[in-house]
Amino acid sequence: MSFKEALFEEVKSIGIELDDLALERFRIYYEMLVDYNTRMNLTAITEEKEVIVKHFCDSLYLLSKCNIKEGASIIDVGTGAGFPGLPLLIARPDLKLTLLDGLNKRLVFLADVLEKTGLSAEIVHARAEEGAQDKKYREKFDIATSRAVARLNVLSEYCLPYVKKGGLFVSLKGPAAFEEAEEAKNALKLLGGTITDVQEYCLSDESNRTILVVSKTSLTPQKYPRHNSKIKKQPL
């Protein structure tokens, strides 16, 4: 089975159908990911089936679990190798995507992928807490998302300031999400967010995943996010 056939079948199983152009763009993305990974540390996962399931399909679950309006503005905070933002854009080119990361060489890779696939997104080189204090980005997005490994109380301080009132912060998490959600209640209250949905799912490799949806109910106080060192030493 070819890469495109395997990807088509995998995402179809979660209710998403990709046309041939999207499948070809994913193929290009995959080949560039593997190639660049020989020169820089983008991902520990490079085997074809694993990338399809753990990176591409996991990212696309967001589309099957959240109703994202046409033309929605999305920022992927700490995007790394582009997950989940770039798969979302390949599947939904109508989205207005911003990819933010603190490491420029990752953004060079993502810019190259965008060029080779003929897609367009804004690329921002900044630390998450710095970008969120920039008037150009603060409370300007319908959705902020992240697959970062930080716990939800920490991740919320990085991400919620980007979300406009009435928008969403969507966090892709592992099986400990319910525990993290409980732990983050105070942080979310301070930052202007409320958890409105928690959805568990299982990838075809049987790994358990969770999507946490936080609704932005009020503006985030200007003092947040704090400096990175303070966020880590004294999480909300």
ABEGO torsion letter per residue (X at the ends): XBAAAAAAAAAAAAGBBBBAAAAAAAAAAAAAAAAAAAABBABABABAAAAAAAAAAAAAAAAAABBBBBGBBBBBBGAEAGOAAAAAAAABAABBBBBBBABAAAAAAAAAAAAAAGBBBBBBBBBAAAAAABAAABGABABBBBABABBAAAAAAAAAAABBBGBBBBBBBBAAAAAAAAAAAAAAAAAGBBBABBBBBBBAAGBBBBBBBBBBABBBBAAOBBBAAAAAABBX
